[in-house]
Amino acid sequence: MGSVAGTEGYTASGYVGAAIVGSSITLSLKDFATAAEGEPLEAFLTINGNMAKRPIALGALPQTSGAFDLSVPEGTDISLFNTLVIRPVGSEIAVATASVP
């Protein structure tokens, strides 16, 4: 599992794991918490956290704490992407990142 870390002065914690079943890929976040609780957050699968290099939008986070899953779009080659970036919807500033195992 990869660890979630806060960025840009935000605190964040938790773990992310990847499950691959057939052609379906799910990222599972466990014990997730962030200081950005009052803001709707969205997640992106990225190459080294670089939002300029083909980020894959995973959509809005269903909650800002606890455990939840994010579906990776069908046909994504997850081996190319190694970092999950979480940021407020519509913002360019990340509040958290995590290494994708």
C-alpha positions in Angstrom: 0.0 0.0 0.0 1.1 3.5 -0.7 0.9 6.3 1.9 -1.1 9.4 1.5 0.7 12.7 2.3 -0.5 16.2 2.5 0.9 18.9 0.2 0.8 22.7 -0.1 0.4 23.1 3.7 -2.5 20.7 3.9 -2.4 17.7 6.2 -3.5 14.3 4.9 -3.0 10.7 5.8 -4.1 7.2 4.9 -3.2 4.4 2.6 -4.0 3.5 -1.1 -3.9 0.1 -2.6 -4.8 -1.2 -6.1 -6.9 -4.2 -7.0 -6.9 -5.6 -10.5 -9.7 -8.1 -11.3 -9.8 -9.0 -15.0 -9.9 -5.7 -16.8 -11.3 -3.8 -13.8 -9.0 -1.7 -11.7 -10.0 -0.2 -8.3 -8.0 2.1 -6.1 -8.9 1.6 -2.4 -8.3 4.3 0.1 -8.2 3.3 3.8 -8.0 5.5 6.9 -8.1 8.5 4.7 -8.2 11.9 6.4 -7.4 15.5 5.2 -7.6 19.0 6.6 -9.5 20.0 3.4 -12.7 18.5 4.8 -15.0 21.4 3.9 -14.1 21.3 0.2 -15.3 18.8 -2.5 -12.3 16.9 -3.6 -11.4 15.1 -6.9 -8.7 12.5 -7.7 -6.4 12.0 -10.6 -4.0 9.2 -11.5 -0.8 10.7 -12.7 2.8 10.1 -13.8 5.0 11.2 -10.9 2.3 13.7 -9.8 2.7 15.7 -12.9 -0.8 17.1 -14.0 0.7 18.1 -17.4 1.4 14.5 -18.4 -1.8 12.7 -19.3 -3.6 12.7 -15.9 -6.5 10.3 -15.7 -9.6 11.8 -13.9 -11.0 9.4 -11.3 -13.8 11.8 -10.3 -15.0 13.3 -7.1 -14.1 11.6 -3.8 -17.3 10.2 -2.3 -16.2 11.4 1.2 -13.3 13.2 2.8 -12.4 10.7 5.4 -12.5 6.9 6.1 -12.4 4.1 3.5 -13.7 4.2 -0.1 -12.9 3.0 -3.6 -12.2 4.9 -6.8 -12.7 3.1 -10.2 -10.0 3.5 -12.8 -11.4 3.9 -16.3 -11.6 0.8 -18.4 -8.5 0.3 -20.6 -6.1 2.3 -18.5 -2.6 0.8 -18.3 -2.0 1.4 -14.6 1.6 0.5 -14.9 2.2 3.9 -16.5 0.8 5.8 -13.6 2.4 5.9 -10.1 0.9 8.8 -8.2 -2.6 9.7 -7.0 -3.2 13.4 -6.8 -6.2 14.8 -4.7 -7.2 18.4 -5.1 -10.3 20.6 -4.5 -12.7 20.5 -7.5 -11.7 23.1 -10.0 -8.4 23.9 -8.2 -4.9 23.5 -9.5 -3.4 23.0 -6.0 -3.1 19.5 -4.7 -4.0 18.8 -1.1 -2.6 15.3 -1.0 -0.6 12.8 -3.0 0.0 9.0 -2.7 2.2 6.5 -4.3 0.2 3.9 -6.2 1.6 0.4 -5.6 
